[in-house]
Amino acid sequence: MSQKLNLGWLGAVALGVALSAGAQEKPSDFSTQVPLSVSGEGPWYRLELPLSVQLNARQTDLSDVRVFNAAGEAQAYALARQTAQSAENRTTTDVKWFPLYNSADATERAPSVRVQSSANGTLVEVQPSSQLEAGEEVLRGWLLDASGIKAPLQQLILDWTSERDGFQRFSIEASDDLQHWQSWGEGQVARLSFAEERVEQHEVGLPGQSARYLRLLWNAPQSAPTLTSAQLESASTRSLPLPLVWSQPLAGTRLKDGEYTWQLPMGLNVERVQVELNQPNSLAPVSLSGRRESSLPWQSLSSGLLYRLTQNGQDVVQNELQLSGQTVQQLKLTVDERGGGLGVEAPTVKFAVRSTQVVFLARGAGPYTLALGSATVKTANLPLSTLIPDYSPAKFASLGKATVDGGAVVTQAPTAVAAATADTNWKKFGLWAVLLLSVLFLAVMAVSLLRKPPVKP
């Protein structure tokens, strides 16, 4: 009981300190003000901070974010970039795979099969639903047995016979009973020969969900290769990070052949970069570097193969690089020109950062305003567990929601900024004038003392 009282007292003290820290601040101290709308049950509300609004901040860690009520009073708030902190345990597992055959003239997309499984659901045998004569059967895809994996599936890793080079494109479907299938999107792996080197891509991202079985169906008939290895990477976490948000296209600068740079609006924890490939049949091995500012050396962030190639009348595109979330404000892409490069002009890029949510405790009457854009204010955000005493991921999900009103961003008028600057200048001028007058007064006194005749004894 005493421990709970102590925690509550500490939380109250922290809340009071945070409120007093922002007590003297007012909305006009910040360059950007955004009206908010709230819905759902309060008194806590969470706002998914749009990237276009976040880029108006002056501090990389968003220390200059505030929420005010209608009376201009600062609200207690917290910043959340994940629903909960938890370690992720990744495991790679070899799985069994079974061929899926269909008749050469069949029109259905998915072959019908008969399966035999053990008591725990592990596949023992997979056969076509009807007997096919030699020469009539066509390999359409593969069935993977993931029944032994209990954690959510994050990545598929395939290997196949080396005789089948080029791109391999297929659909991915998931099921728990082999009867009802859910689409998990498209997959693509590749094996290419480039400049006397072999470039291979074996990994395919999965949506982070659990399933007992996966079905891989190749898009074009008779194009499925013979698999030699199938692995699934799973990850067990108590919660998943918030989704990524993408920027608008960002123009860059060409430094020299095969080298391009981009300046981000502010320091950001970038997790992915997407490079625009305008020209068909582009192939470019690249390396990406980043840094916080121009005075620092470049640090390697990622590397990979970017391409836009035409295959069977369709564009096959791989234009993304995955990063670790390191804070950068400048990016540099170095291209291996043996692939033909990316052209004379610097391509545009889009960058993705992890979504940030602002959670605030509504105090006083609305409407509420989000304010940001100050290089001088100190951080005032609280931990979620302090702002919400009985915090839990379930509690977080049930909070009321705040949204940006109409997507509008209200920025202080230049006249207000100029007036504030002029007021500051007048104060400086007044201080200097007082100092000069004081010096002048001292000088006059010194001269008068020097001119005064000495007193006779």
TORNU-394849 format. One line per field, with one value per residue (C-alpha): residue number from 1; residue in three letters; x, y, z. Coordinates in steps of 0.25 Angstrom, whole numbers, padded with zeros to 4 digits, always signed. Layout:
<pts>
n NUM;...
res ALA;...
px X;...
py Y;...
pz Z;...
</pts>
This chain:
<pts>
n 1;2;3;4;5;6;7;8;9;10;11;12;13;14;15;16;17;18;19;20;21;22;23;24;25;26;27;28;29;30;31;32;33;34;35;36;37;38;39;40;41;42;43;44;45;46;47;48;49;50;51;52;53;54;55;56;57;58;59;60;61;62;63;64;65;66;67;68;69;70;71;72;73;74;75;76;77;78;79;80;81;82;83;84;85;86;87;88;89;90;91;92;93;94;95;96;97;98;99;100;101;102;103;104;105;106;107;108;109;110;111;112;113;114;115;116;117;118;119;120;121;122;123;124;125;126;127;128;129;130;131;132;133;134;135;136;137;138;139;140;141;142;143;144;145;146;147;148;149;150;151;152;153;154;155;156;157;158;159;160;161;162;163;164;165;166;167;168;169;170;171;172;173;174;175;176;177;178;179;180;181;182;183;184;185;186;187;188;189;190;191;192;193;194;195;196;197;198;199;200;201;202;203;204;205;206;207;208;209;210;211;212;213;214;215;216;217;218;219;220;221;222;223;224;225;226;227;228;229;230;231;232;233;234;235;236;237;238;239;240;241;242;243;244;245;246;247;248;249;250;251;252;253;254;255;256;257;258;259;260;261;262;263;264;265;266;267;268;269;270;271;272;273;274;275;276;277;278;279;280;281;282;283;284;285;286;287;288;289;290;291;292;293;294;295;296;297;298;299;300;301;302;303;304;305;306;307;308;309;310;311;312;313;314;315;316;317;318;319;320;321;322;323;324;325;326;327;328;329;330;331;332;333;334;335;336;337;338;339;340;341;342;343;344;345;346;347;348;349;350;351;352;353;354;355;356;357;358;359;360;361;362;363;364;365;366;367;368;369;370;371;372;373;374;375;376;377;378;379;380;381;382;383;384;385;386;387;388;389;390;391;392;393;394;395;396;397;398;399;400;401;402;403;404;405;406;407;408;409;410;411;412;413;414;415;416;417;418;419;420;421;422;423;424;425;426;427;428;429;430;431;432;433;434;435;436;437;438;439;440;441;442;443;444;445;446;447;448;449;450;451;452;453;454;455;456;457
res MET;SER;GLN;LYS;LEU;ASN;LEU;GLY;TRP;LEU;GLY;ALA;VAL;ALA;LEU;GLY;VAL;ALA;LEU;SER;ALA;GLY;ALA;GLN;GLU;LYS;PRO;SER;ASP;PHE;SER;THR;GLN;VAL;PRO;LEU;SER;VAL;SER;GLY;GLU;GLY;PRO;TRP;TYR;ARG;LEU;GLU;LEU;PRO;LEU;SER;VAL;GLN;LEU;ASN;ALA;ARG;GLN;THR;ASP;LEU;SER;ASP;VAL;ARG;VAL;PHE;ASN;ALA;ALA;GLY;GLU;ALA;GLN;ALA;TYR;ALA;LEU;ALA;ARG;GLN;THR;ALA;GLN;SER;ALA;GLU;ASN;ARG;THR;THR;THR;ASP;VAL;LYS;TRP;PHE;PRO;LEU;TYR;ASN;SER;ALA;ASP;ALA;THR;GLU;ARG;ALA;PRO;SER;VAL;ARG;VAL;GLN;SER;SER;ALA;ASN;GLY;THR;LEU;VAL;GLU;VAL;GLN;PRO;SER;SER;GLN;LEU;GLU;ALA;GLY;GLU;GLU;VAL;LEU;ARG;GLY;TRP;LEU;LEU;ASP;ALA;SER;GLY;ILE;LYS;ALA;PRO;LEU;GLN;GLN;LEU;ILE;LEU;ASP;TRP;THR;SER;GLU;ARG;ASP;GLY;PHE;GLN;ARG;PHE;SER;ILE;GLU;ALA;SER;ASP;ASP;LEU;GLN;HIS;TRP;GLN;SER;TRP;GLY;GLU;GLY;GLN;VAL;ALA;ARG;LEU;SER;PHE;ALA;GLU;GLU;ARG;VAL;GLU;GLN;HIS;GLU;VAL;GLY;LEU;PRO;GLY;GLN;SER;ALA;ARG;TYR;LEU;ARG;LEU;LEU;TRP;ASN;ALA;PRO;GLN;SER;ALA;PRO;THR;LEU;THR;SER;ALA;GLN;LEU;GLU;SER;ALA;SER;THR;ARG;SER;LEU;PRO;LEU;PRO;LEU;VAL;TRP;SER;GLN;PRO;LEU;ALA;GLY;THR;ARG;LEU;LYS;ASP;GLY;GLU;TYR;THR;TRP;GLN;LEU;PRO;MET;GLY;LEU;ASN;VAL;GLU;ARG;VAL;GLN;VAL;GLU;LEU;ASN;GLN;PRO;ASN;SER;LEU;ALA;PRO;VAL;SER;LEU;SER;GLY;ARG;ARG;GLU;SER;SER;LEU;PRO;TRP;GLN;SER;LEU;SER;SER;GLY;LEU;LEU;TYR;ARG;LEU;THR;GLN;ASN;GLY;GLN;ASP;VAL;VAL;GLN;ASN;GLU;LEU;GLN;LEU;SER;GLY;GLN;THR;VAL;GLN;GLN;LEU;LYS;LEU;THR;VAL;ASP;GLU;ARG;GLY;GLY;GLY;LEU;GLY;VAL;GLU;ALA;PRO;THR;VAL;LYS;PHE;ALA;VAL;ARG;SER;THR;GLN;VAL;VAL;PHE;LEU;ALA;ARG;GLY;ALA;GLY;PRO;TYR;THR;LEU;ALA;LEU;GLY;SER;ALA;THR;VAL;LYS;THR;ALA;ASN;LEU;PRO;LEU;SER;THR;LEU;ILE;PRO;ASP;TYR;SER;PRO;ALA;LYS;PHE;ALA;SER;LEU;GLY;LYS;ALA;THR;VAL;ASP;GLY;GLY;ALA;VAL;VAL;THR;GLN;ALA;PRO;THR;ALA;VAL;ALA;ALA;ALA;THR;ALA;ASP;THR;ASN;TRP;LYS;LYS;PHE;GLY;LEU;TRP;ALA;VAL;LEU;LEU;LEU;SER;VAL;LEU;PHE;LEU;ALA;VAL;MET;ALA;VAL;SER;LEU;LEU;ARG;LYS;PRO;PRO;VAL;LYS;PRO
px +0000;+0011;+0018;+0006;+0005;+0019;+0018;+0005;+0012;+0024;+0015;+0008;+0021;+0026;+0013;+0014;+0028;+0024;+0012;+0021;+0032;+0022;+0014;+0020;+0019;+0008;+0004;+0010;+0024;+0023;+0024;+0014;+0000;-0010;-0024;-0029;-0042;-0044;-0054;-0056;-0055;-0045;-0038;-0026;-0026;-0015;-0011;-0004;+0006;+0005;+0019;+0016;+0013;+0025;+0035;+0031;+0038;+0052;+0057;+0060;+0055;+0042;+0045;+0037;+0024;+0013;-0002;-0011;-0025;-0034;-0029;-0015;-0011;-0001;-0006;+0002;+0006;+0015;+0022;+0020;+0027;+0023;+0011;+0020;+0035;+0039;+0050;+0049;+0054;+0056;+0057;+0060;+0054;+0055;+0042;+0037;+0031;+0022;+0020;+0007;+0003;-0008;-0012;-0005;-0019;-0025;-0031;-0032;-0022;-0020;-0018;-0027;-0019;-0021;-0013;-0009;-0005;-0001;-0009;-0002;-0005;+0009;+0008;+0012;+0008;+0002;-0004;-0012;-0027;-0028;-0017;-0009;-0003;+0012;+0014;+0000;+0005;+0010;+0017;+0009;+0015;+0019;+0012;+0020;+0018;+0019;+0011;+0023;+0025;+0016;+0022;+0017;+0024;+0033;+0041;+0042;+0055;+0056;+0067;+0064;+0072;+0083;+0077;+0066;+0071;+0064;+0052;+0043;+0029;+0018;+0006;+0006;-0006;-0007;-0017;-0019;-0028;-0023;-0038;-0039;-0027;-0024;-0015;-0002;+0002;+0012;+0026;+0039;+0052;+0063;+0076;+0084;+0098;+0103;+0117;+0123;+0117;+0105;+0094;+0084;+0071;+0065;+0057;+0042;+0036;+0023;+0013;+0016;+0004;+0003;-0001;+0001;+0002;+0007;+0004;+0013;+0007;+0015;+0009;+0012;+0009;+0021;+0030;+0031;+0046;+0050;+0052;+0065;+0062;+0051;+0052;+0043;+0048;+0038;+0039;+0032;+0029;+0019;+0015;+0018;+0024;+0015;+0014;+0023;+0019;+0025;+0030;+0027;+0037;+0050;+0059;+0074;+0087;+0097;+0111;+0118;+0116;+0109;+0108;+0096;+0092;+0079;+0076;+0065;+0057;+0062;+0069;+0060;+0061;+0060;+0056;+0054;+0058;+0051;+0058;+0050;+0054;+0049;+0056;+0052;+0062;+0070;+0080;+0088;+0096;+0096;+0101;+0094;+0102;+0096;+0101;+0095;+0102;+0112;+0124;+0122;+0128;+0118;+0114;+0109;+0094;+0090;+0094;+0086;+0082;+0072;+0065;+0053;+0053;+0042;+0039;+0027;+0022;+0022;+0031;+0038;+0043;+0052;+0054;+0055;+0066;+0064;+0071;+0073;+0066;+0078;+0076;+0081;+0079;+0087;+0087;+0097;+0095;+0107;+0104;+0112;+0112;+0115;+0100;+0097;+0095;+0082;+0084;+0090;+0079;+0078;+0066;+0056;+0054;+0044;+0048;+0040;+0040;+0033;+0020;+0020;+0007;+0005;-0003;-0009;-0017;-0028;-0029;-0039;-0048;-0045;-0043;-0029;-0017;-0004;+0008;+0022;+0034;+0044;+0059;+0059;+0048;+0052;+0046;+0033;+0028;+0025;+0027;+0014;+0013;+0014;+0003;-0006;-0004;-0011;-0004;-0004;-0005;-0019;-0022;-0014;-0022;-0035;-0031;-0039;-0034;-0029;-0028;-0022;-0034;-0035;-0020;-0018;-0005;-0006;+0007;+0010;+0009;+0023;+0018;+0017;+0031;+0036;+0030;+0036;+0049;+0048;+0044;+0056;+0065;+0059;+0062;+0077;+0078;+0072;+0082;+0094;+0089;+0088;+0102;+0108;+0101;+0107;+0121;+0119;+0114;+0127;+0136;+0129;+0131;+0146;+0149;+0142;+0151;+0163;+0160;+0157;+0168;+0176;+0172;+0183;+0188
py +0000;+0010;+0007;+0010;+0023;+0026;+0024;+0032;+0044;+0043;+0043;+0055;+0062;+0059;+0064;+0077;+0079;+0077;+0087;+0098;+0096;+0100;+0110;+0122;+0118;+0122;+0118;+0131;+0126;+0115;+0118;+0107;+0105;+0094;+0094;+0080;+0073;+0062;+0050;+0038;+0037;+0046;+0051;+0046;+0048;+0043;+0050;+0043;+0054;+0056;+0057;+0070;+0076;+0069;+0076;+0089;+0086;+0093;+0081;+0068;+0060;+0068;+0075;+0088;+0081;+0086;+0085;+0097;+0099;+0110;+0119;+0117;+0107;+0097;+0082;+0071;+0061;+0050;+0045;+0031;+0025;+0010;+0005;-0002;-0004;-0019;-0027;-0035;-0049;-0053;-0068;-0074;-0088;-0098;-0103;-0114;-0111;-0119;-0116;-0112;-0118;-0115;-0120;-0112;-0107;-0104;-0090;-0089;-0081;-0090;-0105;-0115;-0124;-0136;-0135;-0144;-0138;-0143;-0141;-0128;-0122;-0125;-0129;-0143;-0143;-0134;-0140;-0134;-0136;-0145;-0154;-0146;-0154;-0151;-0139;-0133;-0128;-0114;-0109;-0097;-0094;-0099;-0102;-0098;-0105;-0094;-0102;-0103;-0088;-0081;-0067;-0057;-0059;-0047;-0052;-0063;-0068;-0077;-0083;-0091;-0098;-0089;-0093;-0084;-0069;-0056;-0051;-0060;-0054;-0061;-0058;-0062;-0068;-0072;-0082;-0090;-0101;-0102;-0099;-0084;-0075;-0061;-0052;-0048;-0040;-0042;-0048;-0046;-0053;-0051;-0057;-0048;-0048;-0034;-0029;-0043;-0044;-0051;-0043;-0050;-0047;-0058;-0050;-0047;-0038;-0044;-0036;-0041;-0050;-0064;-0076;-0091;-0092;-0083;-0085;-0079;-0078;-0074;-0063;-0069;-0084;-0093;-0082;-0088;-0092;-0105;-0100;-0105;-0098;-0091;-0083;-0075;-0064;-0061;-0051;-0051;-0038;-0033;-0021;-0016;-0003;+0008;+0008;+0016;+0030;+0034;+0048;+0055;+0054;+0061;+0067;+0065;+0070;+0063;+0064;+0056;+0044;+0033;+0042;+0049;+0056;+0061;+0070;+0066;+0078;+0074;+0062;+0050;+0035;+0030;+0015;+0014;+0022;+0020;+0025;+0029;+0021;+0028;+0021;+0007;-0004;+0003;-0006;+0000;-0006;+0005;+0009;+0020;+0028;+0039;+0049;+0059;+0072;+0076;+0076;+0061;+0050;+0041;+0028;+0016;+0013;+0003;-0004;-0012;-0014;-0004;-0008;-0005;-0016;-0020;-0035;-0041;-0027;-0023;-0014;-0021;-0011;-0011;+0003;+0003;+0002;-0001;+0006;+0005;+0017;+0025;+0041;+0047;+0061;+0058;+0046;+0042;+0031;+0025;+0017;+0007;+0012;-0001;-0003;+0009;+0019;+0027;+0038;+0052;+0058;+0054;+0045;+0049;+0041;+0039;+0035;+0028;+0030;+0023;+0029;+0038;+0040;+0051;+0047;+0059;+0060;+0070;+0080;+0093;+0096;+0093;+0095;+0090;+0094;+0087;+0097;+0094;+0102;+0107;+0106;+0111;+0103;+0092;+0078;+0076;+0063;+0052;+0037;+0030;+0022;+0035;+0043;+0030;+0024;+0011;+0010;-0002;-0005;-0008;+0005;+0012;+0006;+0011;+0026;+0037;+0042;+0056;+0060;+0072;+0081;+0080;+0077;+0092;+0098;+0112;+0119;+0132;+0144;+0150;+0163;+0157;+0151;+0164;+0171;+0162;+0164;+0179;+0178;+0170;+0180;+0192;+0185;+0183;+0198;+0203;+0194;+0199;+0214;+0212;+0206;+0218;+0228;+0222;+0222;+0237;+0241;+0234;+0241;+0255;+0252;+0248;+0261;+0270;+0264;+0266;+0281;+0283;+0291;+0284;+0287;+0295;+0290
pz +0000;+0004;-0009;-0017;-0009;-0012;-0027;-0027;-0020;-0029;-0041;-0036;-0033;-0047;-0053;-0045;-0049;-0064;-0063;-0055;-0066;-0077;-0068;-0074;-0088;-0097;-0111;-0117;-0113;-0124;-0139;-0143;-0137;-0141;-0136;-0131;-0131;-0120;-0120;-0111;-0096;-0089;-0081;-0089;-0104;-0114;-0127;-0138;-0142;-0157;-0163;-0170;-0156;-0149;-0159;-0153;-0140;-0137;-0128;-0133;-0121;-0122;-0109;-0114;-0116;-0106;-0105;-0100;-0096;-0100;-0089;-0094;-0082;-0085;-0084;-0078;-0089;-0094;-0107;-0111;-0123;-0119;-0112;-0102;-0100;-0102;-0107;-0120;-0121;-0136;-0140;-0153;-0155;-0167;-0172;-0180;-0194;-0203;-0218;-0224;-0237;-0247;-0261;-0272;-0278;-0264;-0263;-0247;-0240;-0228;-0230;-0222;-0213;-0204;-0191;-0180;-0167;-0153;-0140;-0137;-0151;-0157;-0172;-0176;-0191;-0201;-0214;-0226;-0224;-0237;-0243;-0254;-0266;-0269;-0277;-0272;-0259;-0257;-0245;-0240;-0227;-0213;-0200;-0187;-0174;-0163;-0152;-0143;-0142;-0132;-0133;-0144;-0157;-0161;-0173;-0184;-0189;-0201;-0210;-0223;-0234;-0241;-0254;-0252;-0253;-0253;-0245;-0238;-0235;-0227;-0218;-0203;-0196;-0182;-0175;-0162;-0167;-0182;-0186;-0184;-0190;-0187;-0197;-0191;-0204;-0214;-0213;-0222;-0221;-0232;-0237;-0247;-0253;-0253;-0257;-0256;-0242;-0237;-0230;-0222;-0214;-0205;-0195;-0195;-0184;-0178;-0170;-0156;-0154;-0150;-0159;-0159;-0174;-0186;-0201;-0211;-0225;-0237;-0246;-0259;-0262;-0263;-0257;-0243;-0240;-0232;-0217;-0210;-0197;-0190;-0177;-0168;-0159;-0147;-0136;-0123;-0117;-0107;-0116;-0130;-0133;-0139;-0154;-0163;-0169;-0183;-0187;-0200;-0211;-0207;-0218;-0218;-0223;-0232;-0227;-0238;-0246;-0238;-0225;-0220;-0207;-0201;-0189;-0180;-0173;-0159;-0152;-0153;-0149;-0164;-0165;-0180;-0193;-0206;-0219;-0231;-0243;-0255;-0266;-0270;-0270;-0259;-0250;-0239;-0228;-0218;-0204;-0195;-0185;-0175;-0165;-0155;-0160;-0171;-0161;-0158;-0166;-0174;-0167;-0175;-0174;-0184;-0197;-0208;-0222;-0228;-0241;-0250;-0261;-0271;-0270;-0278;-0281;-0267;-0258;-0247;-0237;-0225;-0221;-0205;-0195;-0181;-0170;-0155;-0150;-0148;-0147;-0160;-0167;-0179;-0188;-0199;-0210;-0217;-0229;-0236;-0250;-0257;-0257;-0265;-0253;-0250;-0260;-0260;-0251;-0236;-0234;-0224;-0211;-0201;-0186;-0176;-0161;-0149;-0146;-0134;-0125;-0115;-0103;-0094;-0082;-0085;-0074;-0076;-0087;-0102;-0113;-0112;-0120;-0123;-0124;-0128;-0134;-0123;-0122;-0107;-0099;-0091;-0091;-0083;-0087;-0077;-0078;-0082;-0069;-0061;-0070;-0069;-0055;-0059;-0073;-0081;-0096;-0095;-0088;-0099;-0110;-0103;-0101;-0108;-0121;-0126;-0140;-0148;-0152;-0167;-0168;-0166;-0160;-0155;-0154;-0147;-0156;-0160;-0154;-0140;-0142;-0146;-0135;-0125;-0131;-0131;-0117;-0114;-0121;-0114;-0101;-0105;-0110;-0097;-0089;-0097;-0095;-0080;-0080;-0089;-0080;-0068;-0074;-0079;-0065;-0059;-0069;-0065;-0050;-0053;-0061;-0050;-0039;-0047;-0050;-0035;-0029;-0018;-0003;+0004;+0017
</pts>
